[in-house]
Amino acid sequence: MFKTFLYAVKMLWRIFSAALVSACAVTVVWWLLGKTTKLADTLFFFFSVFGTAVLVFTSICAIRLAVKGKKAARIYADTLVNGYTDKFFSYYENRVKRAKRKNSKNSAMLALASCYSEASRYDDAMNVLDSMDFLSMSEPMRASYFNTLLYTAILSDDLSKAEKIYMSGKYLLEKYSRGSSGCEIAHTLAALEFARGNVYTAEQMILEILDGPVSDMTASGCGVYLVMIYLQTERFEKAKLAAEMTFPVIAGYRDKQIMLRLMKIIENIYSVRGDTIIQES
C-alpha cells in the first residue's frame, strides 16, 4: 500500500510539473503573439491551458499504465498454460534494462529475482539480489528485498540460510508485515514457520492473512500452504475443501504444479482413482 501511495504521489507530481511547464510555454507564446494583454485574461488563459494539460497528461499516463498492466498480466497468465518460457523471463529482464531511475530499477530487479526463484532458478535469483545496491533503497524497498531473499532461501530448502536472512532483516520484515499492505511479507513469514516445522503457527498466520484483502499471488500461495498443512496434520476433509477453493484461483505455475500433486494425494486418500476431485482447467 505504501509503495502504491508513493508511486501515485510521484506520478501526480510528474503530471503537475509537465502541465505547469506546458501551460507556461503556451501562455508565453500566446502573449508574444499579442493575443492577450490584460493580466486577468492572461491568468484565465493560463489556468485553462493548465487544466486541459493536466487532463491530457493524466489520460496518457492512465492509458500507458493500463496497457503495461494488461501486458504483464497476460504474460504471467500464459505461464499457467506454457510454464516458464523464454518470453516470460525476457519480459522481466527487459524491464530491468529499461528502468532508468534507481527506484524503478530496484523494483524491476526484485520482480525478476522473484520470477527466477519461482521457477527454481535460485542461483540466478541470488545473483540478481546480490547485484542490487542495498544502501540506495528506501526502507520499504529494503523490506521487500529481505522478503524476496528470504522466500528464495525457503523455496530452495536452505533453512539455515533462511534463518540467517531472517535475523538480518527481522526488524524490517516484522515492521512491514502488518496490515493489508504487508500480506506478501506475512505470507513469507508463514512459509518460514512451516519450514521450521511449526505447522499450527503457520496455519494461524495464513488464516489471518486470508481474512483480509490479499493479492491473487498471495492468496494462491497461502492456499497451497494451507492444503499442505492440513495433509500433514491428517485433516483430510479440510485439505480437500481448501484444494477445491484454491485451485480455481491459482495464480502461478509453481503453485499449480504443487497443487496438482497435492490433489493427487487427496484423491489417493479418498480412493477416488481415475476421477479427479477438481476439474483441471
C-alpha positions in Angstrom: 0.0 0.0 0.0 2.8 2.4 0.9 4.7 1.7 -2.3 1.5 2.3 -4.3 0.8 5.6 -2.5 4.4 6.7 -3.1 4.2 5.8 -6.7 0.9 7.7 -7.1 2.4 10.8 -5.5 5.4 10.7 -7.8 3.1 10.2 -10.8 0.9 13.2 -9.8 4.0 15.3 -9.3 5.2 14.5 -12.8 1.8 15.2 -14.3 1.6 18.5 -12.4 5.1 19.5 -13.5 4.6 18.7 -17.1 1.2 20.5 -17.2 2.7 23.6 -15.5 5.6 23.8 -18.0 3.2 23.3 -20.9 0.8 26.0 -19.6 3.7 28.4 -19.1 5.1 27.8 -22.6 1.7 28.1 -24.3 0.8 31.3 -22.4 4.1 33.0 -23.2 3.7 32.2 -26.9 0.1 33.4 -26.7 1.2 36.6 -25.1 4.1 37.2 -27.5 1.6 36.8 -30.4 -0.4 39.7 -28.9 -3.4 37.5 -28.4 -3.8 38.7 -24.8 -2.6 41.8 -22.9 -4.7 42.1 -19.8 -3.5 40.3 -16.7 -6.9 38.8 -15.9 -7.2 37.4 -19.4 -3.7 36.0 -19.3 -4.3 34.3 -16.0 -7.6 32.9 -17.2 -5.9 31.6 -20.3 -3.0 30.1 -18.3 -5.3 28.2 -15.9 -7.5 27.0 -18.8 -4.4 25.6 -20.5 -3.0 24.2 -17.3 -6.3 22.3 -16.5 -6.5 20.9 -20.0 -2.9 19.8 -19.8 -3.5 18.0 -16.5 -6.4 16.1 -18.0 -4.4 15.2 -21.2 -1.3 14.0 -19.3 -3.4 12.1 -16.7 -5.2 10.3 -19.6 -2.0 9.5 -21.3 -0.5 8.1 -18.1 -3.7 6.1 -17.3 -3.6 4.5 -20.8 0.1 3.6 -20.6 -0.4 2.0 -17.1 -3.4 0.1 -18.3 -1.5 -1.2 -21.4 1.5 -2.2 -19.3 -0.6 -3.8 -16.6 -2.6 -5.9 -19.2 0.7 -7.0 -20.9 2.2 -8.1 -17.6 -1.0 -9.9 -16.5 -1.2 -11.6 -20.0 2.5 -12.8 -19.9 2.1 -14.1 -16.3 -1.2 -15.8 -17.0 0.5 -17.6 -20.0 2.8 -19.4 -17.6 -0.2 -21.3 -16.2 -0.5 -23.0 -19.6 3.0 -23.0 -21.0 5.2 -22.8 -17.9 8.2 -20.5 -17.6 9.2 -19.7 -21.1 12.0 -17.6 -22.5 9.4 -14.9 -23.4 8.4 -14.8 -19.7 11.9 -14.2 -18.5 12.7 -11.8 -21.3 9.9 -9.5 -20.3 11.1 -9.1 -16.8 14.8 -9.0 -17.8 13.9 -6.2 -20.3 12.1 -4.3 -17.5 15.4 -4.2 -15.6 17.3 -3.0 -18.7 14.7 -0.3 -19.5 14.5 1.1 -15.9 16.3 4.4 -15.7 15.6 5.6 -12.2 17.2 3.8 -9.3 13.9 3.0 -7.5 12.3 1.7 -10.7 15.4 -0.5 -11.4 15.3 -1.9 -7.8 11.6 -2.8 -8.2 12.3 -4.4 -11.6 15.2 -6.4 -10.2 13.1 -7.6 -7.3 10.4 -8.8 -9.7 13.0 -10.6 -11.8 14.5 -12.3 -8.8 11.1 -13.4 -7.7 10.4 -14.9 -11.1 13.7 -16.8 -11.1 13.0 -18.0 -7.6 9.5 -19.2 -8.5 11.0 -21.1 -11.5 13.5 -22.8 -9.2 16.4 -20.8 -10.7 17.7 -20.0 -7.3 21.3 -19.1 -8.3 20.0 -16.6 -10.8 17.7 -15.1 -8.2 20.5 -14.8 -5.7 22.8 -13.2 -8.4 20.2 -10.6 -9.1 19.7 -9.8 -5.4 23.4 -9.7 -4.7 23.9 -7.2 -7.5 21.4 -4.7 -6.0 22.6 -1.6 -4.3 21.1 -2.1 -0.8 22.3 1.3 0.5 20.3 3.2 -2.2 17.0 1.6 -1.2 14.2 3.1 0.8 13.2 1.3 4.0 10.1 -0.2 2.4 12.2 -1.4 -0.6 14.7 -2.9 1.8 11.8 -4.8 3.5 10.8 -6.2 0.0 14.5 -7.1 -0.6 14.7 -9.1 2.5 11.3 -10.7 1.7 12.5 -11.9 -1.7 15.8 -13.0 -0.3 14.1 -15.0 2.5 11.5 -16.6 0.3 14.2 -17.7 -2.2 16.1 -19.4 0.6 12.9 -21.1 1.8 11.9 -22.3 -1.7 15.4 -23.7 -2.2 15.0 -25.7 1.1 18.0 -24.0 2.7 16.6 -23.4 6.2 19.9 -22.5 7.7 20.4 -19.7 5.1 16.8 -18.6 5.6 17.3 -18.3 9.4 20.3 -16.1 8.8 18.5 -13.9 6.3 15.5 -13.6 8.7 17.8 -12.5 11.6 19.4 -9.9 9.4 16.1 -8.4 8.2 13.9 -9.3 11.2 13.1 -5.7 12.1 12.1 -4.6 8.6 10.2 -7.9 7.9 8.2 -7.7 11.1 7.5 -4.0 10.7 6.2 -4.2 7.1 4.3 -7.5 7.5 1.5 -5.7 9.3 -1.8 -4.6 7.7 -3.2 -5.3 4.3 -0.1 -3.9 2.6 2.1 -6.5 4.2 0.4 -9.6 3.2 3.2 -10.7 0.9 5.8 -10.5 3.7 3.4 -12.1 6.1 3.0 -15.0 3.7 6.8 -15.4 3.6 7.0 -15.4 7.4 4.2 -18.1 7.5 6.2 -20.1 5.0 9.3 -19.8 7.3 7.2 -21.2 10.2 6.1 -24.1 8.0 9.7 -24.8 7.0 10.7 -24.8 10.7 8.0 -27.4 11.3 5.7 -25.1 13.3 2.7 -26.0 11.1 0.0 -24.8 13.5 1.6 -21.4 13.9 1.9 -21.2 10.1 -1.7 -22.2 9.8 -2.9 -19.4 12.1 -0.8 -16.9 10.3 -2.1 -17.9 6.9 -5.7 -17.8 8.1 -5.1 -14.3 9.4 -3.7 -13.3 6.0 -6.7 -14.7 4.1 -9.1 -12.9 6.5 -8.1 -9.6 4.8 -7.6 -8.3 1.3 -4.7 -10.0 -0.5 -3.3 -10.2 -4.0 -4.0 -13.1 -6.2 -0.5 -14.4 -5.9 -0.6 -14.3 -2.1 -4.0 -15.9 -2.0 -2.7 -18.7 -4.3 0.4 -19.3 -2.2 -1.5 -19.3 1.1 -4.0 -21.8 -0.3 -1.2 -24.2 -1.3 0.4 -24.0 2.1 -3.0 -24.5 3.8 -3.5 -27.7 1.9 0.0 -29.0 2.8 -0.6 -28.2 6.4 -4.0 -30.0 6.5 -2.5 -33.0 4.8 0.5 -33.1 7.2 -1.8 -32.9 10.2 -4.2 -35.5 8.7 -7.2 -33.2 8.5 -8.1 -34.6 5.1 -11.6 -33.1 4.8 -10.2 -29.6 5.3 -7.4 -30.4 2.8 -9.9 -31.4 0.2 -12.0 -28.3 0.8 -9.0 -26.0 0.8 -7.8 -27.6 -2.5 -11.3 -27.1 -4.1 -11.3 -23.4 -3.1 -7.7 -22.7 -4.1 -7.3 -24.5 -7.4 -9.7 -22.3 -9.4 -7.8 -19.1 -8.3 -4.2 -20.5 -8.7 -2.1 -17.6 -9.9 1.3 -19.1 -10.6 2.7 -22.1 -12.5 4.7 -23.3 -9.5 1.6 -23.2 -7.3 -0.4 -25.0 -10.0 2.1 -27.9 -10.2 2.3 -28.3 -6.4 -1.5 -28.2 -6.2 -1.9 -30.9 -8.8 0.4 -33.1 -6.8 -1.5 -32.4 -3.6 -4.8 -33.1 -5.3 -3.4 -36.5 -6.4 -2.5 -37.3 -2.8 -6.0 -36.3 -1.7 -7.6 -38.5 -4.4 -5.5 -41.4 -3.3 -6.5 -40.8 0.3 -10.2 -40.8 -0.6 -9.6 -43.7 -3.1 -11.0 -41.7 -6.0 -8.7 -43.2 -8.5 -9.3 -42.3 -12.2 -11.6 -39.5 -11.2 -10.3 -36.0 -10.2 -11.8 -34.2 -7.2 -11.3 -30.9 -9.0 -11.6 -30.4 -12.7 -8.4 -29.1 -14.2 -8.6 -26.0 -16.4 
